[in-house]
């Protein structure tokens, strides 16, 4: 499975899962959905296989995209999620899009 496939099909993914992916992160990066252990850690064998924590599904849905998901096409949606995973912030163009939407533009 790829990172692009997972993010593209996010609506059908359980919210308690976490995405891990191999770098470099892009739409074709190998990725998996995993459930963290009781302490919130990822299984060690995934780290050894070259997978890094990307984001939790519920964080993507609730905090990253939230109510603005409908404003984005699939490429924009991936770009916002990827930017957030790398910078812990939204890209400037997403802020501008949200502000324009709030103004009714």
C-alpha positions, 0 to 999 in steps of 0.5 A, spaced: 500 500 500 502 507 498 501 513 502 497 516 497 492 510 497 491 510 504 490 518 504 486 517 498 481 512 502 482 515 509 474 515 510 474 508 510 480 507 515 479 506 523 480 512 526 484 509 532 490 507 527 496 510 525 500 511 518 507 509 518 511 510 511 518 509 508 521 516 506 522 519 502 514 521 503 510 522 497 504 519 494 508 512 492 511 511 498 510 504 502 506 505 507 502 501 512 496 502 517 498 500 524 495 500 531 500 503 536 501 499 543 498 500 549 504 506 551 502 509 544 509 506 541 510 503 534 512 496 533 519 496 533 520 491 527 516 497 523 522 501 525 527 496 523 524 495 516 525 503 515 518 505 517 517 512 520 511 515 524 507 519 519 500 521 522 495 518 526 488 517 522 484 521 527 489 527 527 488 527 520 481 527 520 480 532 526 485 537 526 489 537 519 483 537 514 477 538 519 471 541 516 475 543 510 476 537 507 471 538 502 474 544 499 480 540 496 481 535 491 485 529 492 492 532 490 491 538 495 488 533 500 495 529 500 499 536 499 496 538 506 497 532 510 504 531 507 506 538 509 503 538 516 506 531 517 513 534 515 512 541 519 507 540 524 503 546 521 498 547 515 501 550 508 500 558 507 495 556 501 491 552 505 490 558 510 488 562 504 483 557 501 480 557 508 480 564 509 477 565 502 471 560 504 470 563 510 469 570 506 464 566 501 469 567 495 
